[in-house]
Amino acid sequence: MAEHDFRYNLLNPAHTLNECRALSPGLYQVTGTGGSIQSGDTLLVTLKGSRDLSMRLTVDKVRHLINPPGQWLAVAKGPAFKELAIHNWKVDCDACGAHLDFEFAVDGGLGKAAQAPAAEARIAELGWRSQAGKHYCPNCRQEDTP
């Protein structure tokens, strides 16, 4: 099992993702070129409409196409979004004033109440800490830890 990186920022013409679409929540159809994709492999793909968010998909089935050479079609499992919504938020470190402008994904069907927990989870992924409504950058978080 290998991990294949198909994020937009790599832009490798021999190793590209042509299409990634949801068949149902948590089930995706992916078409690409290159990479020797096999069942059980992981695909790292950029979320549509995002500048830096990606998701991991696990390949269930893959079919290698004869024409064009090197192209494949896979069915993969991943995060279950009924309605993908990408939001842009900003936070400042309450200790040093460092600024973080970040994106996070949330299921839009869950409403506004789901946004804050998704944003906090994304902040934690980026190395920040949130405590009692205050945010601390990775540098200040390190200083605070004994």
Disulfide bonds with the S-S distance in Angstrom:
none
